[in-house]
Amino acid sequence: MPCPGFETREADRSGSHQHDTLPPPHMRPVLEDQRSTMVRDLQDENANAPSCDIQSLQPDGPVRLPVNAQPFLAEGTLNVPPQGTTEANISEDNPVQDKPDDNIMLEQLNHFKPTQIDPDPNNEANEDIDSSAQISLARETIQCEMLVPQSVGRERIVNELCDYLMENDILCIGVHGMGGVGKTTTMKHLYNKVHDSAAFEYVFWVTVSKDCSIHELQNKIARALKVPDLFKDVDEGMRPTLLFNHLTKKKKCLVILDDMWQHFELTDVGIPVKRDGVRLVLTTRDLGVCEKMLCQVKIGVRPLSDEEAWALFILTLDSDQPPSQKLVAEDIVKECKGLPLAIVVMAGSMRGEVEDHVWEATLENLKRPGVLEQSMKESVFPILVHSYNRLDTKKQLCFLTCALYPEDWSIPRQELIELCIDEGVIHEDSRRKMYNEGHRLLDELEKACLLEAYSAGGRGVKMHDVIRDMALHIMNANNAPCMVKSGLGLEDVPDDEDDWKRNLQKVSLMWNDIMVVPSSISPNCPQLATLLLNYCSSLQKISKRFFQRMQGLKVIDLRNTSITKMPKSVMSLKKLNALVLNFCSQLSRIPSLAKLTSLRKLDLRGCIRIIEVPDGLGMLVNLTYLSLREMSIERIPDGVVCKLKKLQHLEADYIAMKGEEVGKLRKLEALRCRFKNVNELNEYTLRATTLESYSLVIGARTDHGYWRGVLAYGVDNLNFFNGGKVIIMGEGEYKIRETCHLPRDVKALWIRDYEGRWNISTFMGLEELKELRIKGCGEVSTHRGGNSYRVMFIRVVSKRIRVIEVITRTRHDY
């Protein structure tokens, strides 16, 4: 049974654990951060796994994964005393060193005493030790316990490792097992158990990882030793000697090398394995690494037993199991084959599922031939793929879209949802519904442990590296390849023909350092649907030839680039659905849009050098999203807006529009624009339907500085779907409710530089008004039939209306 907190206690093997609905009290409840740590620790072992080719990945079909060949490893030697190698595989049917039963074995293993010192005065291990207290004083104070989730089913291995470390002749131990089996978590428990004991003066942890060279391993060890400058200005050939000499000075030292993918000659690295010196424990997926490093003891970390697997599943699920689901759930756990990573992911994917048929369908799918019949070395991937296969098509597509972003990236939810809308993953009859659906999909993916929330407010998501690798494999299966090279620091666009396959579906080159797309690159990719070059801030020029043979493009995202002009070839892409150019601050002109009749989204926000509305805008009859925010355009020509009858989202800041034309947009949900006078506002109010959100400014001023200051009042970052309904009235003469008809559902009203005289009680007719701000205005009457005042501040208008401030030009008669 697992021990509480971060302690490591002896497992109770006096009897077989029964499959209770809930684990014993000392295992519950598991904290959310502990569960997340458990997932991260288990998944870390897969982060550098070799790729697996996918032959079939239908949503409900089997996953077939070839068994990868073991890499060739050269022979190596280790200068250690001769010792009989012991295969200490931990499993129910293969007890350590052929001991007769678990209880006897556990009694023999349960003798690790951190303060024990060999009483033999001739033993080299006692030469410099007067007492355990002196050892404790000699320890480095900078070392501390590692944060690690509580152990489930691995206490016995930790105790066995401690026993071997107490034997003088055991200097090198290898711990091997498949990815996701819990080697790293087990080693962290070992680290915590021995680092505070008197058995070792020093305990160092080094994560090796895939493709680590001897040079990098030496650097990692030096950093662990707190001597990062050990090799500064040193000849390459002297590095092993320096490290060897430094480690030789450290008596009773334990070095843990986690996640080794190949063997190293210890003399080449500079690790002096010897009695009363450095002892070595390493973890690897490959037993051959242990053999070639001449590990005297090799401990195989086996999958969990059924009892342990069930305990981990319930611990992660963190909910009661009704009797009708318990037997099915037990069978689901058995299909995970005792693999901790698979169990944790499966429990996460089933969290919140209450219907019996969902559990039964999951079990039936897991039992399908080919899903889990491969070597256990490849079991993590099929289990993760099953979590993907459980998703409906919309969730699958949303999940795969996340993989287009760079590795370990924090993806803003709104941006991700917009991309899913642009690609057609999310399609509803209103934009509010699409946003709600997008958040629902992301919530479900988080619950399934396929995505993680990255901020306290849950406004973004992250995809674990292993999960992302799986997503990229899925994206490239079934003859539908994608090129994803985002966030790699590329300075040039890939020009290899193998990259630009004819049947390429998506390309993500976002967040790179590309400066130019030259005319020499003109890929023949007629099926390419999505091209993402966003956030390549150095990108200044794109050749017109680049798009000529991409006639299937539906989404182009060039936001936050430095392009100065758009290639004319883009304007011939008849299937284009979304053109995103926001914050292309160097872009001064856009060719005619007239041919882009399929376009549904045009985002030009922040293109401050564009001073005229692009030609052909009125021809975009399928447009649903138009953003002209933060541009230098003063007005939209008459007769343009009214042609865009499908618009749902319109942002134009202080660009003047005709109230009558905007009022005719019957599908509009979110509006942000300027009407030059109250007559235009009245025309709009007379015809407009109820909107989800709006921000309207009224006034004739055309200088951008004036309106930028006005818009700074709480509406610059207005969320169009949070119910915000704001009207800002600039300078002019008008009478509220007599000559100026405000929408009755306005929630916030700012009146600025008003020259007339009016009674503040007039606002009582605005039933949803919550905030009122008045600045730089003339006489204001504070109640019906009362006197007029020039006031600086009105504290309360009514219990319903909260007045932010009312400020006049003078402080007269207050």
N, C-alpha and C positions, 0 to 999 in steps of 0.2 A: 504494500500500500504506500502511496506517496506520503512524504512527510510534510508538515505544515511549513509555510513561509519559505525561507531559504535554508533551513536546516536539512541535514542529511542523517536520517536515522536508519537503524536496521529494519529491514522488512519483516513483517509478521507472517511467517509461513506455517503457522501451526495448523492452519486449516485452509481449505479451498475457499476463495472468495465467491460469495453467492451474487448472482446478478440482481441486486436490489435495484429498485427504480431510481434511487438516489445513492450516491456514494456516502461513505461514513461521514459523520459530522466534521471531523478534522480536515476533510477535503473540501468543504463548502463553507461559504460561497467563494468561487474564484472571482477575483477582481478583473475588471475589463482590461486594465493595463497588464496584468499577469497573462491573460489570455492572448493579448496582442504580442507580448514578449515571447510566449510559447510558439505562436505562429512564425514570428520572425526568426527565432532560433532554429526551428526545424527547416524553414525555407532557405536559410543561409547555406545549408549544405547542398542545395540544388542550384545556387546562383551561378556556378561555373560549369554546370553539367554540359557534356557534349550534346550536339544537336541530334534530334531524332526525326527521321523523315516520316511524314504522314501519308499513308496511301489512301485512307478513306476517313472523312470526317463529316459525315452527314449528321444533322442535329440529333437523330435518334439511332444512328448506326454505330457499328462497332469501330473501335480504334485499333489499328494494326501497326505495331511498332517493331521494326527489326531490332534484333539484339546487336548492340554495337560490339565490334571486336575490341579486345583488350589492346592498348597501345604497347608497343615493344619497349622494354626497359632494359638498359645495359646492365651488365653485372657490376656489382660493387662490393666493397669490403669494409669491414668495421673492426678496429683493433679493440676487441673486448675479450674477456676470459672465455674459454670454451664453456658452453652451457647447453644442457639439453633443452631444445626448443619445445615449448608446451603450447598446444593448440587449445586455448581456453574459450571455446565457443559457449556462450551463455544461451541455453535453450532448455526447454523442459525435458527433451529426450537426449540431451548431450551435456550432462553436468560437468562442471569444471574438474579436470583431472580424474574423470571417472569415479567420482565419489559416490557412495552407495545411494544417498538420497539427499533431497534439498535440506532437510533439517540438520543432518550431520554436517553437510557442507557449510551451512550458514553458521553453525556453532564454531567451526574452524576458522571461518572468515571473520567472525566478529571479535577479533582480538587486536584490532588496530588501536594502538595507544599513542597518540601524538607525542607524549612526554617520555615514552620509553627509550632508554639508552642501553646499548649492549653492555653488560657488566664486565665483559672480557677486556682486561686492560691492554691486551696485545692487539686489539682490533683497531685498525687505522681510523675507524670512524670516531673514536673517542679521544684522539690525541689533543685536540684543542678545546674540548668541552668540559667545563667544570660543573655546570648544572643547567637545567632547562631554563632557569631564569636568565642566565647569561646569554643563552641562545635567543631568547625573546628580546633582550636588550640589543642584540646585534642585528636584529632584523631591520630591513629598510622600512621606515615609517610611511613611505609614500604608497605602499601597496595596500589595497583594500579589497573587500569582497566584490565579486562580480554579481550584478543583478541577473537573476535567473528564475524562471518559473519553477514551481514545486515539481518534484520528480514523481513520475508515475512509472513504476516497473523497472527503474534503473538503479535503485539503491544498492542492489546486490553487486552490480558491476563496479560501482564506486568503491564499495568495501573491498572487493577483490583486488582492485588496482592499488588501494592503500596497503593491503597485505604484501603484494609483490614489491612495492617500493620499500618495505621494511627489510627485505632480504638483501644482504650485502652484494650477492653476485648478480642480481637482476638490475642491469643498467639501462636497458633499452626495451620499451614496451610498445607494441603496435596495436592500436584499436581500429578495427576495420568494419565496414558495413555499408549497405546501400545508402544512397542519398535520401535524406528525410527520415532516417531511422532513429535519429536522436543522438548522434555522436557528439556534436557540439554542446548540446545541453548537458549530457553526461560529463563531459570534460569540465564544464563550468562548475558543476557540483564537486568534482574532484578538486579543482582549484580552490574553492571556498573551504573545503575540508582540511586541506593540508597547509594552506598559506598562513593560517594563524597558529599552526602547531609548532612544536619544538623540533619536529623531525627534519625540517628544512629551514635554512636561514633565508633562502631566496627562492621565490617561485615566479617564473616569467611565462607570460602567455603571448604567443605569436601566431597570427592567422596567416597561413602561407598562401592558399588559393591557387587557382589554375594559372598556368603560364608564368609562374614566379621563377625568375632566374636566380642563380647563386648570388649574384650581385645584389639583387633586390632583397633576397632572404637575409643576407648579411646586414643590410640597412635596417630591415625590420627588427632583427635581433638587437642591433645597436640602439634603436629607439626604445625597445622594451627594457634595455639595461640603463636607460636614461643617459646614454652617451651618444647622442645623434651625430656629434662631430668626430667620432672615433676614427673615421677614415678620411678626414679632411686633408687634402693635399698629399695623399698616400698613393704610392704606386700600386697598381692593381694586384700585382703578385704578392704584396705584403699584407693585403687585407685579411687572409685567413690567419696569418701569424698574429696580427694585432688582436683579432677577436679571440683566438685561442688563448693568448696570454692574459687577456682581460678576464675571460671566464675561468681560467685556471686559478685565479686569486679568490674565487668565490667558492667557499666550502659548503658542502651540503646544499646544492643548487638543483632545482627541478625546472626543466624547460619543457613546456607543452607546445608542440607544433600542430596546430589544428588545420585540417583540410588540405592535406598534401596530395598532389596529383602525380608526382613523379619522385623517384628516389634521388638523393644527393649523397655524394661521398662526404662524410662528416669532416674529413681532413681538408677537403676542398673548401668547405664552408668555414671551418675553424671552431668546431664544437668538440671540446675535450671530454668525451664520455669516459668516466673512471670512478672508482670507489672514492668516497668522501669528496667527490667533485660534482660534475654535472651528471644528472640522470635525465633520461629523455623519454617522454611519452608523446606519441604522434597519432593522429587520426587520419584515415584515408578511406576512400571507397574501394581501393584496389588492394587485395591481399598480397599481390606481387610486390607492392611498394614495401610492405612490412618485411617480406622475405629478402628483398635486395638490400634493405638497410640492416639486415641481420638482427632483427628484433628477437630477443631471447624469449619473449612471451608475446603471443599474438591472441588477442581477445576479440572474438567476433560478436558484434552487437546485433542480436537477432530481433526480428519484429516482436511486438508485445504478445503476450498470451491473450487468450480470449477474455479472461477476467480483467487483465490490465487494460486491454483495448476498450472494454466496456466502461471501465472507470474513467479513462481519458475522454471518451465520447460524452458521457454524462456530465463530466466536469466542464467541457467546452460548450455543450448544448445549454446547460444552466437552466433547465426547465423540467418539470415533472412529466413523466411518460405515463399516459393512461394504459391500462392493461391491454386494450385492443391494439396498441401500437408497439408494446414492449417486445413481443416476440419478433415482429418485423424489424424493429430497430436493431435487435441483437443480430439478426441475420445480415442486415446492412453493414454493421460493424465487422462481422466476420468476412464480408466481401472486401473489406479494406486490408485484409491480410496482415493485420497488426502493425501497419506502418503509421507512425505518429503523425506525420505531415498529412497523409491521406485522411486519417481519422479527424484531425482538427479541421481540415477544409470541409469534409463531409458534414461534420456536426454544424459548422457555420452555415453551410448551404441549406440545412434542414431546420435551422433555427426559426421558430415562428410558424412552422407548418403544423396545422392542427387536424387536417383532414386525413382519414385513414387511407383513402385511395392514393393520396400523394406519396405516402410512405410505401405503399404496396407497389406503385408504379416505379418508384426509385429502385426498389429491390429487384424487380423483374428486369429492369434495364441493366443493372449491375451483373446479373446472372447470364446475360446474353453472351454467346460464344465469341471469343476474341477480344473482349473488353479487358479482361485481366488475366489472360492465359500466358502472357509473356514472362520472361525471366523477372524475378523479383527486383533485379537491378534496374528495371525500367518501370516499376510499379507506380512511382509518384506521378509520372506524366499521365497515364491513363486515368488515374483517380481525379487529377485536376481537370482533365478533358471531360470527365463525366460531370463535374460541377458545371462546366460550360454547356454540356449537352442537355442538362436539366433546364436551362434557360429557354424561354420562348424566343422566336426569331428576332423580335425587336430588341430584347435584352442582349442577345448574342451580338447583334450588329453594333449596339451601343458600346458593349464591352470591347469589341475589336477596334472601334474608333479610338479608344483611349491609347491603344498601342502605337498610334501615329505620332504621339508626343515623345519627347526624349526620355531616356531611361531615368527612373527615379524622379520624375517630374511632378511638380504640384500643378494640377490642371484646374483652372477656375471653372466652376460649374456652369456659369452662364455661357462662357465661350464654348465649352464642350457641348452644351445643349444646342446652341446656335449651329454648330457644325453638324450635329445629328439632324437638325431640321434641314439644313442646306443639302445634305446628302440624301434626304428622303427617308431616313430611318424613322423619324417622327413626323407623322402627318395627321393633323386634325383640322377641323373646320374653323378653329380660332387660335390665335397665337397664345392666349392665356391657357387654353387647354394643352397646347404643345409644351409650354413651359412646365405646367403641372405634370404632364406625362414624363418629361425629361427628368425632373426631380424624382419622380416615382421610380423610374428605371435605375437611376444612380443609387437611390436608397436601397433598392432590392439587390444591386450588385455589391453594395457594402455589406449587407446582411449575409450574403453568400460568401463573404471573405475573399471575393475576387477584386475588390477595390477597398481602399482605406480612406477615411476622411482625414484631411491634412490640417484642418484648422478647428479651433474650439467651436466656431459657429457652423461648422460643416459646410463651408462655402466652396470647398474644392475637394478633389479626389486624387489619390496616388495609386499607382499600380506597382506591385512588387516585381522585382526584376525577373524572378522565375515565372510568375504569372504572365508577365509581358512576353517572355520568350515563347511561352505556350501560345499566346495570342498571335504572335508573328508567324509561328508555324502553321496555325490554322488559316491565317490569311493567305498563306502561300500554297495551300493545298488545293486539290481539285482543279488544277490548271487555271488558277486565277491569281497570278503572282502580284505582289506589291513590293515596291521599293521604299523601305523606311530607313533613312539615314539622317534622322533628326538629331540635333544637338551634338554632332561629332566634330565641330570646328572645321568643316570642309571649307576650303578656299576656292574650289572649282566645282562646277557641276559635273557629276559623273558622266563620262563619255564612253564607257565600255558598252558594247552591244549587248553583252550579257545582262547589264543593268536595265537597259531599255528594251525589254522583250515586247514583241508585237502584241501579246495578249495582256500586257500590264494593265492593272485595274486602278491602283492608287500609287501616288508618289508623295512622300513627305520628306522635304529637305529643310524644314523649319529650324530656326535657331542655329544657323551656320554663318560662316564668314565669307560667303560667296559675294563677289563684287560685280561680276559680269556673266551673263549667259551669252556666249559668243555665237556668231552665225554658223560656225562649224558644227554646232549641235542642233540637229533637226530630227528628233526621234520619230520613228514611224510607229506610233502607238494609237491606233484608231479606237481602241477600247478603253483608253485611259479616261476615268471619270472624275478623279479628284487630284488636284495639284496644289500642294501646300508649300509655299516659299515664304511664309510669314515670319516675321522677326529676323529676317536676314538684313539687318540694319545697314550693312555695307553695300547691298545690292543697288547698283545705279542704272544698269542698262540690261535690257532683255532684247535679244535679236528677234525681228519679226518672223524669221524662219522657224523659231522654236515652237510656235503653236500651229504651224501650217498643217502638220499631219497628226493633229490631236483633235479631230472633229467630234469626238465623243465626249469632250470635257463638259462636266456639269458644274464643278466647283473650282474656282480659282481664288486663292487667298494670298494676297501680297501685302497684307497690313504691316505697318512699321518697317517698310523698306525705304530706300532713298531713290527710287526710280524717278526720272524726270518726265518721262512720257510713256504712254501705253502703246505697245505694238498694235498696228492696225489689224493684224491677223487675228487678234482676240475678238474684234468686233464682227468676225464672220463665223463665230462658234454658235451655230443655231440651236444647239442643245444646252447651252450654258444656263444654269439655274441661279447661280450665286457668284457675284463679283465683289470681293471684299478688298477695299483699298484704303481703309481707314488709317489715318495718321501717316499717309505717304506725303509728308510735308513738302517735298521737292516737286511733286507732281503739279504741273501748271495747266495741263489741257488733256481732255479726253476726246478721242475721235467719236464720230456719230454712233449712237447706241441703237439706231433705228432697226438694225437687223437682229438684235438680240431679243426677239419676240418671246422667247421662252423664259427670259430672266424673271426670277421671283424675288431676288434680293439684290439691292445695290447699296453698298455702304461706302460713303465718301467722307465720313466724319474726320475732321482734322486735316483735310486737304486744303490748307489755308491759302495756297497760291492760285486756286481755281476761283475765278471771279465771275464766271457766267455759268448758267445751267447748261449741262451737256446737251448737245444737239440730239434730237431724237428721243428725249425722255418721254414725251407724250405717246410714243409708239409702244412703250413697254406695258401693254395692256394686262399682262399677267403678274405685274409687280405687286407683291404683298408687303415688302419691307423696303423703306427708303429712308436713309439717314443723310442729311445735309448739314449736320451740326458742325459748329466751329469752322465754318468756311467764310470766304469773303464775298459771297453772293448777297446782294441786297434784296432782290425780289425774284419771284418766279413768274414768267410771262403768263398772261391770262390764257385760259383755255387748256393749260397743260395738266394741272392737278385733277381736274374733273374727269379726265380721260382714264385716270388710274383707278378704276372703279373697284378693284380687288384689294386695294391697300388696307392693311390691318395696322401697320406700324409706320407712323410718319413723324420724323424729327427734322425740324428746320430752324430751331433756335429763334433768332431775331430776323429771319428772312421773311419779308412781307408776303402775305397770301390773301387771296380773295375769300372772304367769309362764306359767300354763297357756294363757291366751288368745293371748299373743304366740307361744308355742311351736307353736300350731296354724296359724300363717301360713306355709304351705308354699312360697310364692313369694318370701318375704322374702330380700333380698340384703344390705341394709344396715340396721342397727339402732342406735338411740341412745336409751336410756331408763333408768329407775330401778326396781329391785325393792326393796320396803320391808324385806325380810328374806331370809335364806338359803333359807327354804322356797320362796319365790316363785322364787328363782334355780334351785333344784333342780327345780321344776316346769317351768321353761323348758328347762333343760339336758336333762331327760328326753325332751322332745318335739321340740326344735328340730332343724332341718336345718342343714347346714353353710352358714354365711354368708360372703359375700365380705369383710365388714368389720363390726365392732361396737364399741361403747363402752357398757359397762354399769356403773352404780353401784348398790351394795347398801347399804341403810341406811334407818333410820326417820326420820332428821332431815328436817324439812319447811321449815326456814328457808333461804331462797334464798341468803343470804350464805355459808353453810357449803358448799353444793354448788357455788356459783360458784367458790369457792376451790379446791375439789377438781378441778373440770373444767378449771381453768386449767393443770393438769399435762398439757401436750403433746397434748391431745385436743380442744381447743376448735375448732381448725381442721382436724380430722381429715378427710382425704380418704377417703371411704368405699370407694374402689376402688383404694387403694394397699396393701391387705392388712393394714391396721391392725386389731388385735384386742386391745382393752384392757378390763380389769376393775378397778374401784376399789371396795374394800370399806371401808365406813365403820365407825363404832363399833358394837360388839355383841360377843356371845360365840358362837363357833362353832369347830368343829374342821375344818381343811382335810382333805378327802377322807373324813372320817367323817360329819360332818353337813352339809358344804358340798361340793357336786359342781360343780367348775368345768369348763367346756368344755375338752376336751383340746388344742384348737388355740389357746388363749390365748397371746398373744405378750408382753404387758406386764401386770404385776400390781402394784397399789399397795394395800397393806394399811395402814389408818389407824385409830388409836384402838382396836385390838383388845385385849380384856381377858383373854383366856384364855392358855393355855400350849400351845406347839406346837413341833414339830421342823422346822427349815427344810429338812431332807433330803426332807421330804414332797413338795416341788416337783419332785423328780426324775421323777415320773410325768407331769408336764406336758411333753410331748415337744417342743413348739415354743416354750416359754417362753424369751425372750431378755432381758427386763428385769424386775427386781424392786425395788420400793421399799417399805420398811417404816418407818412413822413413828408415834411415840407409843404403842407397843405394850408388852405385858408381857414375860414371860420367853420367850427364844428359844433353842432348842437348835440348835447349828450343825452337828452331824453325828449320824448314826444311832447311838443308844445312848450318846451323849456327855453331858457336863454341860450344865446350863442357864446362860445368861448374860444379863445386862442389858447390851446392847451399844450403842455409839454407831454403829459402822460395821463391816460385814462386807465385807472386801475382795473375796474370791472364794468363790463357792459351788461352781461347777464350771467347766470349760472352756467348757461350752455356755451357761451362764446368766451374763449380765453384770449384776451387782447395781449399781443406781444408788446407793442408800443404804439403810441400816437404822438408824433413830434411835429410841431409847427415851426414857422420861421422865427417867431418871437415868443417871448414869455409874457404875454400881455393878459391882464385880468384873470390870472389863475389863482 
